[in-house]
Amino acid sequence: MTSTLEIRPGSVDHRDLAILERALAKKRGKTARLTGFDGHRVEIPSDLVEALLLIVQQLKTGHGVSIAALRAEITTAEAAELLNVSRPYVIKLLESGIMPFRKVGTHRRVRLVDVLEYRDRQDAIASAALDNMVRQAEEHGLYD
């Protein structure tokens, strides 16, 4: 059984997404109930309602969605794709100790959660640098 799932934009009808979004939005912060064709009902916890609503909203705006278990391990190539960098760059990050990894034979495996944490740290650094550049440009009258 795989620990990842990809949903591509356009794979679900936009009208169905709109209906589902309205139904989930009504249940935001509450549990929902799923009723099967046989009438059997299952409670959906509020956290799962939020996750489903986020998925629907992303698909509705034309973005694909990937779902993966945070404990999942990925290859260096998959990490590179997630980070939008080259595979050799990811290997340098791993070998320098910036991100933990383990070896399976001769192959490196990285925990998905570690890659996502690294990406979030880098995004925060880039955002802070951009904010600083805008502030400096405004101070010098270079930015309208």
Contacts in CASP RR format, 6 or more apart in sequence:
PFRMAT RR
TARGET T0000
AUTHOR 0000-0000-0000
METHOD contacts of the structure
MODEL  1
MTSTLEIRPGSVDHRDLAILERALAKKRGKTARLTGFDGHRVEIPSDLVE
ALLLIVQQLKTGHGVSIAALRAEITTAEAAELLNVSRPYVIKLLESGIMP
FRKVGTHRRVRLVDVLEYRDRQDAIASAALDNMVRQAEEHGLYD
3 68 0 8 1.000
3 69 0 8 1.000
3 71 0 8 1.000
3 72 0 8 1.000
4 66 0 8 1.000
4 67 0 8 1.000
4 68 0 8 1.000
4 69 0 8 1.000
4 72 0 8 1.000
5 66 0 8 1.000
5 67 0 8 1.000
5 68 0 8 1.000
6 64 0 8 1.000
6 65 0 8 1.000
6 66 0 8 1.000
6 67 0 8 1.000
7 55 0 8 1.000
7 59 0 8 1.000
7 64 0 8 1.000
7 65 0 8 1.000
7 66 0 8 1.000
7 67 0 8 1.000
8 64 0 8 1.000
9 59 0 8 1.000
9 62 0 8 1.000
9 63 0 8 1.000
9 64 0 8 1.000
10 59 0 8 1.000
10 62 0 8 1.000
11 59 0 8 1.000
12 59 0 8 1.000
14 60 0 8 1.000
17 56 0 8 1.000
17 59 0 8 1.000
17 60 0 8 1.000
18 60 0 8 1.000
20 52 0 8 1.000
20 56 0 8 1.000
21 53 0 8 1.000
21 56 0 8 1.000
21 57 0 8 1.000
21 60 0 8 1.000
24 32 0 8 1.000
24 49 0 8 1.000
24 52 0 8 1.000
24 53 0 8 1.000
24 56 0 8 1.000
25 53 0 8 1.000
27 44 0 8 1.000
27 46 0 8 1.000
27 49 0 8 1.000
28 46 0 8 1.000
28 49 0 8 1.000
28 50 0 8 1.000
28 53 0 8 1.000
29 46 0 8 1.000
29 49 0 8 1.000
29 50 0 8 1.000
30 46 0 8 1.000
30 49 0 8 1.000
31 43 0 8 1.000
31 44 0 8 1.000
31 45 0 8 1.000
31 46 0 8 1.000
31 49 0 8 1.000
32 43 0 8 1.000
32 44 0 8 1.000
32 49 0 8 1.000
33 41 0 8 1.000
33 42 0 8 1.000
33 43 0 8 1.000
33 44 0 8 1.000
34 41 0 8 1.000
34 42 0 8 1.000
34 43 0 8 1.000
34 44 0 8 1.000
35 41 0 8 1.000
36 42 0 8 1.000
44 52 0 8 1.000
55 65 0 8 1.000
55 67 0 8 1.000
58 64 0 8 1.000
58 65 0 8 1.000
59 65 0 8 1.000
68 112 0 8 1.000
69 112 0 8 1.000
70 111 0 8 1.000
70 112 0 8 1.000
70 113 0 8 1.000
70 116 0 8 1.000
71 111 0 8 1.000
71 112 0 8 1.000
71 113 0 8 1.000
72 111 0 8 1.000
72 112 0 8 1.000
73 102 0 8 1.000
73 109 0 8 1.000
73 110 0 8 1.000
73 111 0 8 1.000
73 112 0 8 1.000
74 82 0 8 1.000
74 109 0 8 1.000
74 110 0 8 1.000
74 111 0 8 1.000
74 112 0 8 1.000
74 115 0 8 1.000
75 107 0 8 1.000
75 108 0 8 1.000
75 109 0 8 1.000
75 110 0 8 1.000
76 87 0 8 1.000
76 90 0 8 1.000
76 91 0 8 1.000
76 94 0 8 1.000
76 108 0 8 1.000
76 110 0 8 1.000
77 87 0 8 1.000
79 90 0 8 1.000
79 110 0 8 1.000
79 115 0 8 1.000
80 86 0 8 1.000
80 87 0 8 1.000
80 89 0 8 1.000
80 90 0 8 1.000
82 115 0 8 1.000
82 116 0 8 1.000
82 119 0 8 1.000
83 90 0 8 1.000
83 115 0 8 1.000
83 118 0 8 1.000
83 119 0 8 1.000
83 122 0 8 1.000
90 99 0 8 1.000
90 110 0 8 1.000
91 108 0 8 1.000
93 99 0 8 1.000
93 118 0 8 1.000
94 100 0 8 1.000
94 101 0 8 1.000
94 108 0 8 1.000
94 110 0 8 1.000
98 118 0 8 1.000
99 110 0 8 1.000
99 114 0 8 1.000
99 115 0 8 1.000
99 118 0 8 1.000
100 110 0 8 1.000
100 111 0 8 1.000
100 114 0 8 1.000
101 108 0 8 1.000
101 109 0 8 1.000
101 110 0 8 1.000
101 114 0 8 1.000
102 108 0 8 1.000
102 109 0 8 1.000
103 109 0 8 1.000
134 143 0 8 1.000
137 143 0 8 1.000
END
